Amino acid sequence: MPAPLPFTLTRPTASPWLNPAQYWGDLSAATADLDTPLAAVSLPALAHNAFSMLDRAAGKPIRVASKSVRVREVLDAVLALPGYAGVLAYTLPEALWLAETIDDVVVGYPTADRAAIARLGADDRLASRVTLMIDSVSQLDLIDAVVPPSARANIRVCIELDTSYVTRALGHIGVWRSPIFTVGEARVLAQLVASRPGFTLVGLMGYEAQIAGVGNRPRGNPARAKVLDWMQHQSIAELADRRGAVVRAVRDVADLEFVNGGGTGSLESTSADASVTEIAAGSGLFGGHLFDTYSRFQPAPAAAFALSVVRKPTPKMATLLGGGWIASGPAQADRLPEIAWPLGLKMQAREMAGEVQTPVSGAAAEVLRPGDRVWLRHTKSGELSEHVNEFHLVDGTSVIGVLPTYRGEGKAFL
């Protein structure tokens, strides 16, 4: 019998995050006796985000992207909600770990981890629960080189389709992932998988990063917003046609169990694509500040971290201990943590967020004293989990639980 969940998610009836003074004040009160740096998750904000994502998915199941969470108890609570099903993991070792208790885990990226491949092939139960991502025959060759088909369980695989938008004017818009772009390329690879012993083709995946991962309302740049709206509209239409044709071609070769697409930022358009059977999303659960620049939705700031003021370099400044939790991606300003509370603080251009200190100025800095705390939001969602061992689960002004992160469980997968 499975262990009872440490907490459950119910649709909230209030939105305290819309009143910043109350919201951040309650988080401060709940964690007042805890030392910093600390990370907190607001239970009502997390629940709001989880149900908002379901509403936006319009009935399409959501596969939870674990990279955007990295807290097992949060994954379990979300997966307990009708409408969420399965996990999209980011490495095979992580997938094997999660598959001990979760029966449907797709690895979102190809693997070259020989030890993990060997373990997968040696365990029928894990092999039935885990699906590997491929986009070339050479990845199949690697698996066979580790453990031949005759000496292993059958390996479930999913083909990744490049869902980028390509035009003469703009070039390649999206992320460089799979080399499989056309219907013909997908059909050929599907036929090669289907004819190869030891593998079963069960899925097709495509992540439209240029829609899901790009906010269409960049701050202070209305001209760019218009370009992004045009690009995303064109990309959605092109992809609906191309992905639909690819799915039909691959289904002629194999009986696919799922066609996965999208992300937090494209739930509406991906759910409207008839060829897609499920959507991968996770970042919207914690609501990193990257998602503040989307017109289609507004996640609650469910996850945040607090740092302490430790010095006053001038009467009008305050210095935080730590702060340099920089997000992956292009090295630009939106990769920095965002100061959420108190309002009116700004980082210093020549230091910004540093590993050991972050000086801030502004009207609020004048009244800050050593021992006071400042709340920040990470750009992304799951990357915050790599910096802390645990999240304090907050409801109102109380900490109602402590949730270990992957790091807190002694796991560092990537």
C-alpha positions as CSV (number, residue, x, y, z in Angstrom):
1,M,0.0,0.0,0.0
2,P,1.5,3.4,-1.0
3,A,2.5,5.8,1.8
4,P,0.0,8.6,2.4
5,L,0.8,11.9,0.7
6,P,2.4,14.5,3.1
7,F,0.0,17.2,1.7
8,T,-2.8,17.5,-0.9
9,L,-3.7,20.2,-3.4
10,T,-7.1,21.8,-3.5
11,R,-8.3,24.6,-5.7
12,P,-7.8,27.8,-3.5
13,T,-10.6,30.4,-3.1
14,A,-8.3,33.3,-2.3
15,S,-5.3,34.9,-4.1
16,P,-3.1,36.4,-1.3
17,W,-0.2,36.9,-3.7
18,L,-2.2,39.7,-5.3
19,N,-1.6,41.7,-2.1
20,P,2.2,41.7,-1.9
21,A,2.5,43.2,1.6
22,Q,0.2,40.4,3.0
23,Y,1.8,37.6,0.9
24,W,5.4,38.3,1.6
25,G,4.6,39.4,5.1
26,D,3.0,36.0,5.8
27,L,5.9,34.2,4.4
28,S,8.2,36.2,6.6
29,A,6.1,35.6,9.7
30,A,5.9,31.8,9.0
31,T,9.7,31.5,8.6
32,A,10.7,34.1,11.2
33,D,12.5,31.6,13.4
34,L,14.4,30.0,10.6
35,D,17.9,31.1,9.4
36,T,18.6,32.1,5.9
37,P,19.2,31.3,3.2
38,L,15.9,29.5,3.1
39,A,13.4,28.5,0.4
40,A,9.7,28.4,0.8
41,V,6.7,27.2,-1.2
42,S,3.3,28.7,-0.6
43,L,0.7,25.9,-0.5
44,P,-2.2,28.0,-1.9
45,A,0.0,29.5,-4.6
46,L,1.2,26.1,-5.6
47,A,-2.3,24.8,-5.7
48,H,-3.5,27.8,-7.8
49,N,-0.7,27.2,-10.3
50,A,-1.5,23.5,-10.6
51,F,-5.2,24.0,-11.2
52,S,-4.5,26.9,-13.5
53,M,-2.4,24.7,-15.7
54,L,-5.1,22.1,-15.8
55,D,-7.6,24.8,-16.9
56,R,-5.3,26.0,-19.6
57,A,-4.6,22.4,-20.9
58,A,-8.4,22.1,-21.5
59,G,-8.6,18.4,-20.9
60,K,-5.3,17.2,-22.3
61,P,-3.3,15.3,-19.7
62,I,-0.2,17.0,-18.3
63,R,3.0,15.0,-17.9
64,V,5.0,16.8,-15.1
65,A,8.4,18.0,-16.1
66,S,10.5,17.0,-13.1
67,K,13.4,19.3,-14.0
68,S,11.2,22.2,-13.2
69,V,10.4,20.9,-9.7
70,R,13.1,18.5,-8.3
71,V,11.1,17.9,-5.1
72,R,9.6,14.4,-5.0
73,E,6.7,15.2,-2.6
74,V,5.6,18.1,-4.8
75,L,5.7,15.7,-7.8
76,D,3.6,13.2,-5.9
77,A,1.0,15.8,-4.8
78,V,0.6,17.1,-8.3
79,L,0.4,13.6,-9.8
80,A,-2.4,12.9,-7.4
81,L,-4.6,15.4,-9.2
82,P,-6.9,14.2,-12.0
83,G,-5.5,15.5,-15.2
84,Y,-1.8,15.0,-14.4
85,A,-0.2,11.7,-15.5
86,G,3.4,10.6,-15.7
87,V,6.7,12.4,-15.4
88,L,9.1,13.8,-18.0
89,A,12.5,13.3,-16.4
90,Y,15.8,14.9,-17.5
91,T,18.3,12.1,-17.0
92,L,18.1,8.3,-17.0
93,P,19.5,7.9,-13.4
94,E,16.8,10.3,-12.2
95,A,14.2,8.4,-14.1
96,L,15.3,5.1,-12.6
97,W,15.1,6.6,-9.1
98,L,11.6,8.0,-9.7
99,A,10.4,4.8,-11.4
100,E,10.8,3.0,-8.1
101,T,7.4,4.6,-7.1
102,I,6.1,6.2,-10.4
103,D,5.0,3.8,-13.1
104,D,5.3,6.1,-16.2
105,V,8.6,8.1,-16.6
106,V,9.8,9.4,-20.0
107,V,13.4,10.6,-20.2
108,G,13.2,14.0,-22.0
109,Y,16.8,13.9,-23.4
110,P,19.0,11.1,-24.9
111,T,21.3,9.3,-22.5
112,A,24.9,8.2,-22.7
113,D,25.0,6.9,-19.1
114,R,26.2,3.3,-19.5
115,A,25.7,2.2,-15.9
116,A,22.1,3.5,-16.0
117,I,21.4,1.8,-19.4
118,A,22.8,-1.5,-18.0
119,R,20.5,-1.2,-14.9
120,L,17.5,-0.4,-17.1
121,G,18.1,-3.4,-19.3
122,A,18.6,-5.7,-16.3
123,D,15.3,-4.9,-14.7
124,D,12.0,-5.9,-16.4
125,R,10.0,-3.7,-14.0
126,L,12.0,-0.6,-14.6
127,A,12.1,-1.2,-18.3
128,S,8.3,-1.3,-18.4
129,R,8.1,2.0,-16.6
130,V,10.8,4.1,-18.3
131,T,10.9,5.3,-21.9
132,L,14.1,6.6,-23.4
133,M,14.4,9.6,-25.9
134,I,16.1,9.1,-29.2
135,D,16.6,11.0,-32.4
136,S,19.1,8.8,-34.3
137,V,20.2,5.2,-34.9
138,S,23.5,5.9,-33.2
139,Q,21.7,6.2,-29.9
140,L,20.3,2.7,-30.4
141,D,23.8,1.5,-31.2
142,L,25.1,2.9,-27.9
143,I,22.4,1.0,-26.0
144,D,23.1,-2.2,-27.8
145,A,26.9,-1.8,-27.2
146,V,26.2,-1.5,-23.4
147,V,23.9,-4.5,-23.3
148,P,22.8,-6.5,-26.4
149,P,19.1,-7.2,-27.1
150,S,19.5,-10.9,-26.3
151,A,20.7,-10.1,-22.8
152,R,18.3,-7.4,-21.7
153,A,14.7,-6.4,-21.3
154,N,13.0,-4.7,-24.2
155,I,13.7,-0.9,-24.2
156,R,10.8,1.5,-24.7
157,V,11.8,4.5,-26.9
158,C,10.3,7.8,-28.0
159,I,11.3,9.8,-31.1
160,E,11.9,13.5,-30.6
161,L,10.8,15.8,-33.4
162,D,12.4,19.2,-34.0
163,T,9.5,21.6,-33.6
164,S,11.4,24.8,-34.2
165,Y,10.1,27.4,-36.6
166,V,12.3,28.0,-39.7
167,T,12.0,30.8,-42.2
168,R,14.3,32.6,-44.6
169,A,13.9,35.9,-42.8
170,L,14.4,34.7,-39.2
171,G,16.3,31.5,-39.7
172,H,16.0,28.8,-37.0
173,I,13.8,29.9,-34.1
174,G,13.7,27.5,-31.3
175,V,16.2,25.2,-29.6
176,W,18.7,22.9,-31.2
177,R,17.6,19.5,-30.2
178,S,16.6,16.7,-32.6
179,P,17.8,16.5,-36.2
180,I,14.4,15.0,-37.1
181,F,12.4,17.8,-38.7
182,T,10.5,16.5,-41.7
183,V,7.8,13.8,-42.2
184,G,10.2,11.7,-44.2
185,E,13.0,11.8,-41.6
186,A,10.5,10.8,-38.9
187,R,9.1,7.9,-40.9
188,V,12.6,6.6,-41.8
189,L,13.7,6.6,-38.1
190,A,10.4,5.0,-37.0
191,Q,10.9,2.2,-39.5
192,L,14.5,1.6,-38.4
193,V,13.4,1.4,-34.7
194,A,10.4,-0.9,-35.5
195,S,12.7,-3.3,-37.4
196,R,15.3,-3.4,-34.7
197,P,15.2,-6.1,-32.1
198,G,15.2,-5.1,-28.4
199,F,13.3,-1.8,-28.9
200,T,9.7,-0.8,-28.9
201,L,8.6,2.6,-30.3
202,V,5.9,3.9,-28.0
203,G,6.0,7.7,-28.3
204,L,6.7,10.9,-30.2
205,M,7.7,14.2,-28.5
206,G,8.3,17.8,-29.6
207,Y,9.0,20.8,-27.5
208,E,8.1,24.1,-29.1
209,A,10.5,26.3,-27.1
210,Q,9.9,29.3,-29.3
211,I,6.3,29.4,-28.0
212,A,6.4,27.6,-24.6
213,G,9.7,29.1,-23.4
214,V,9.6,32.7,-24.8
215,G,7.5,35.3,-23.0
216,N,5.6,37.4,-25.6
217,R,5.5,40.6,-23.4
218,P,9.1,41.5,-22.8
219,R,9.3,44.4,-20.4
220,G,9.8,47.8,-21.9
221,N,9.9,46.5,-25.5
222,P,6.4,46.7,-27.2
223,A,8.0,46.5,-30.6
224,R,9.5,43.1,-29.8
225,A,6.2,42.0,-28.3
226,K,4.6,42.5,-31.7
227,V,7.3,40.5,-33.5
228,L,7.0,37.7,-30.9
229,D,3.2,37.6,-31.3
230,W,3.5,37.3,-35.1
231,M,6.3,34.7,-34.9
232,Q,4.4,32.5,-32.4
233,H,1.2,32.7,-34.3
234,Q,2.9,31.6,-37.5
235,S,4.8,28.9,-35.7
236,I,1.7,27.5,-34.1
237,A,0.0,27.2,-37.5
238,E,3.1,25.7,-39.2
239,L,3.7,23.2,-36.4
240,A,0.0,22.0,-36.3
241,D,0.3,21.0,-39.9
242,R,3.8,19.5,-39.8
243,R,3.4,17.6,-36.5
244,G,0.0,16.3,-37.6
245,A,1.6,14.9,-40.7
246,V,4.5,13.4,-38.8
247,V,2.2,11.7,-36.3
248,R,0.2,10.2,-39.0
249,A,3.3,8.8,-40.8
250,V,4.8,7.4,-37.6
251,R,1.5,5.9,-36.5
252,D,1.5,3.9,-39.8
253,V,4.7,2.3,-38.5
254,A,4.1,1.9,-34.8
255,D,1.1,2.0,-32.4
256,L,2.1,5.0,-30.4
257,E,1.0,5.2,-26.8
258,F,1.5,9.0,-26.6
259,V,2.4,12.1,-28.5
260,N,3.9,14.7,-26.2
261,G,4.2,18.4,-26.8
262,G,4.4,21.9,-25.4
263,G,5.4,23.3,-22.1
264,T,4.1,25.7,-19.4
265,G,4.0,28.6,-21.8
266,S,2.1,26.9,-24.6
267,L,-0.6,24.9,-22.9
268,E,-3.4,26.6,-24.8
269,S,-2.0,26.1,-28.3
270,T,-0.5,22.7,-27.7
271,S,-3.8,21.4,-26.2
272,A,-5.6,22.6,-29.4
273,D,-3.3,20.5,-31.6
274,A,-5.4,17.4,-32.3
275,S,-2.3,15.3,-33.0
276,V,-1.0,15.8,-29.4
277,T,-2.2,13.4,-26.7
278,E,-0.4,14.9,-23.7
279,I,1.5,18.1,-22.7
280,A,4.7,18.3,-20.7
281,A,4.8,21.1,-18.2
282,G,6.3,21.9,-14.8
283,S,7.8,25.4,-14.6
284,G,4.4,26.9,-14.0
285,L,4.0,25.1,-10.7
286,F,6.6,27.1,-8.9
287,G,6.2,30.2,-11.1
288,G,9.7,31.4,-11.7
289,H,9.8,35.1,-12.7
290,L,10.6,34.2,-16.3
291,F,6.9,33.6,-16.7
292,D,5.9,37.1,-15.7
293,T,6.4,38.1,-19.3
294,Y,3.6,36.1,-20.9
295,S,0.2,37.5,-21.9
296,R,-1.6,34.2,-21.8
297,F,-1.3,33.5,-18.1
298,Q,0.1,34.8,-14.8
299,P,1.4,32.2,-12.4
300,A,1.5,32.9,-8.7
301,P,5.0,33.3,-7.2
302,A,4.7,30.0,-5.4
303,A,8.5,29.4,-4.7
304,A,10.9,32.0,-3.4
305,F,14.0,32.3,-1.3
306,A,15.0,34.6,1.5
307,L,18.4,36.1,2.2
308,S,19.5,38.1,5.3
309,V,20.9,41.6,5.4
310,V,24.3,41.4,7.0
311,R,25.8,44.9,6.5
312,K,25.2,48.5,5.7
313,P,28.0,49.8,3.4
314,T,26.2,53.2,3.4
315,P,23.2,54.5,5.2
316,K,21.2,54.2,2.0
317,M,22.3,50.7,1.1
318,A,22.1,47.2,2.5
319,T,24.1,44.0,1.6
320,L,22.6,40.6,1.5
321,L,24.6,37.5,2.2
322,G,24.6,35.4,-1.0
323,G,22.2,35.9,-3.9
324,G,24.1,34.7,-7.0
325,W,21.7,32.0,-8.0
326,I,21.8,32.7,-11.7
327,A,19.6,30.8,-14.1
328,S,20.9,28.9,-17.1
329,G,20.5,30.3,-20.6
330,P,21.8,33.4,-22.3
331,A,23.9,35.6,-20.0
332,Q,21.6,38.5,-19.7
333,A,19.7,40.4,-17.0
334,D,16.6,38.2,-17.0
335,R,18.8,35.3,-15.7
336,L,19.3,37.1,-12.4
337,P,17.1,36.5,-9.3
338,E,14.4,39.1,-9.0
339,I,13.9,41.0,-5.7
340,A,10.3,40.4,-4.7
341,W,10.1,42.0,-1.3
342,P,10.5,44.6,0.0
343,L,9.5,46.7,-3.0
344,G,11.8,49.4,-4.1
345,L,15.1,47.6,-4.0
346,K,17.6,47.3,-6.8
347,M,21.0,45.5,-7.3
348,Q,24.1,47.4,-8.1
349,A,25.2,47.4,-11.8
350,R,28.9,46.6,-11.0
351,E,28.1,43.7,-8.7
352,M,24.5,42.5,-9.2
353,A,23.8,39.1,-7.6
354,G,27.1,37.8,-6.1
355,E,28.0,34.4,-4.8
356,V,28.6,35.7,-1.3
357,Q,27.0,39.1,-1.3
358,T,24.4,41.2,-3.1
359,P,24.4,45.0,-2.3
360,V,21.0,46.7,-2.8
361,S,19.9,50.2,-2.8
362,G,16.6,52.1,-3.1
363,A,14.2,53.6,-0.6
364,A,13.6,50.3,1.2
365,A,17.3,49.8,1.7
366,E,17.5,52.8,4.0
367,V,15.3,51.1,6.7
368,L,16.8,47.6,6.4
369,R,19.1,46.5,9.2
370,P,21.3,43.5,9.8
371,G,19.1,40.5,10.4
372,D,16.3,41.7,8.2
373,R,15.4,39.5,5.3
374,V,14.7,40.1,1.6
375,W,12.7,37.7,-0.6
376,L,13.8,36.9,-4.1
377,R,12.4,34.8,-6.9
378,H,14.6,32.6,-9.2
379,T,14.3,33.1,-13.0
380,K,13.4,29.5,-13.5
381,S,11.7,27.0,-11.3
382,G,13.5,23.8,-10.7
383,E,17.0,25.3,-10.6
384,L,16.2,26.9,-7.2
385,S,16.0,23.3,-5.9
386,E,19.7,22.8,-6.7
387,H,20.7,25.5,-4.1
388,V,18.7,24.3,-1.1
389,N,18.2,21.1,0.8
390,E,14.6,21.7,1.5
391,F,11.5,23.9,0.9
392,H,9.4,25.0,3.9
393,L,5.8,24.5,2.9
394,V,3.8,27.5,4.1
395,D,0.1,28.0,4.5
396,G,-0.9,31.4,5.8
397,T,1.5,32.3,8.6
398,S,2.5,28.7,9.4
399,V,5.1,26.3,8.2
400,I,3.1,23.1,7.7
401,G,5.8,20.8,6.4
402,V,9.4,20.5,5.2
403,L,9.9,19.1,1.7
404,P,13.4,17.8,0.8
405,T,14.7,18.7,-2.6
406,Y,16.6,16.2,-4.8
407,R,19.8,17.8,-3.3
408,G,18.4,17.3,0.2
409,E,17.9,13.6,-0.6
410,G,21.5,13.4,-1.7
411,K,20.8,13.4,-5.4
412,A,22.5,15.6,-8.1
413,F,21.6,14.3,-11.5
414,L,22.9,17.0,-13.7
